[in-house]
Amino acid sequence: MKNALTFDIEEYFHAEVFAHALRPDEWPGLASRVVDTTERLLDILDYADVRATFFILGWIAERYPALVKDIAARNHEIACHGYGHQMIHRQSRQEFAKDLQRAKTAIEDAAGTAVIGYRAPTFSVVRETMWSLEVLWEAGFLYDSSIFPIVHDRYGIPDAPRFPHRVSITNGHGIAEFPLSTITVLGRRVPIAGGGYFRLLPYRLTRRFIRRLNTREHQPAIVYLHPWELDVHQPRVRVGWLSQLRHSVNTHSTEGKLRRLLADFRFAPVRDILARSGVLTLDEAH
């Protein structure tokens, strides 16, 4: 079974843990790390002969269009992570639509290809922001991968479906959804395959949990990482100890874990997994 492999392309300072420490108007003056770290990821994927989905910030695409072009040239799927990494609940519907269109235009111009997939910053498609899926459809997106079916202090819809499905929106239309991966342990949903969870868990547990999804539940996993999660030399930002721990725990071991993951499992872009499952029809463009 093929699983979905995804990367959210952003700078280290875009992470939500720094939202109160660094203002967006400060970002241009900070040391950039995203090109070097993303190129490193691309080389790792080339070596393993694996294609993935890259959810890219419009802010990045505007400043580093050559990076976006390189990702596309290496036959990865280009998708959207919004423009300025603002959580959806902090925006009005109109503001979100404007952010989305600016990002989509910047990414498509840089990549030279259409963008049909979206992932919200900090998985901020929650119960109170489900209206955002309608805005995505109106903007021409065909799928979303933002819903985390867990209990969490920042995000999550605990009772959302755990596997790829379609979400009905308006006038009989729908959009495909690929939720972030979980397993159920003692009646509780546990996140297993990305970000801080990938960095925190011993690799043998991540491998066991993905195999459980594939073999027992016959479902694909979706793995997500950020370039800064492989970057042990990124500048430190002064925040509280918990925020710093969330951001930096085990970054020294992420690359090794990723290389083992690529050897142990088969992967493909989100678009391909959803199309193969029948949840997404690629001729749905509107």
Phi, psi and omega in degrees: 000138175269139176253164180268133178245127185223151176226132177264111189269107183207164174282161176302326184280356175279345184303143184299333181297341181255007186301327181267353181259333183229122179278151178305328180288349176272339187306314184299337181270359182269155180297128180272139179233352195290325182294309182298317183289324178289320177298324176297317176299316181299320178294322176298317180292320177301316181299322181273355183056052182238138175253147185220178173253132179248110175274109191251137173289139174300326178302321178288316183299323179294323185271331184228061182300330179296328177295315179297318179298322179293319177301314180295321181295336178270014172069032171266157176283135177261126181224179191246137178243022186084182181266297190249023177056042176261129178299143189298322184293349176271002182238149170283169178303317181294318179295319179296316180299321179292315177301316183296314182292322178297317179295312182301317180296314181297317182290315180294322178297320181287320185275334184071026180213156180288147178248124182240352184245151183219144167226127183285142172306133178055034175050042190275019164276099180240182184305321183283347181240023178299339176301338181295334179293327176293320177296320177301313180298317180298330181274359176098008178281146181252340177212160178230150173220070186232345187272123177254111185279059181220171169270128181207156183285344182246335188205180173114144169235095192303328183256014178291154176303145185272344188234168182308136182200176176252142179250123177287138178241251186244152175053037177080002181273164178212167179226142179286144179231131174244096181293157176289148193285140175219160164237164179255123179234118181052041177080002181244137179279130183240126178288144191227340200224041177185163172051225180299330179292320178295320181288325186281319184285142169302143185301325182299329177286317176303313179299316180297318183290320178294319177298324178296317176300314184291319189263321181274319183258355177054045181230148176283146171271162171233122182258138176225143176213163174246149178304323183292347180284353174254003191255093182285347183257010180297148179300145177274140177249137184283103176221176179296162186297324181292317178297318180295322178296314179303321186281324193244355184303126173062025176298335181293338183253359185297315183298316179298318178296318180297317180297321178293320179299315181295332178280331187271338185227163175260142184226159176206166176295158180304313181309316183290320180296315180295320179294319181294328181279349181086359179286331182239131172250118189290349177265019181280357185311141184221000000 
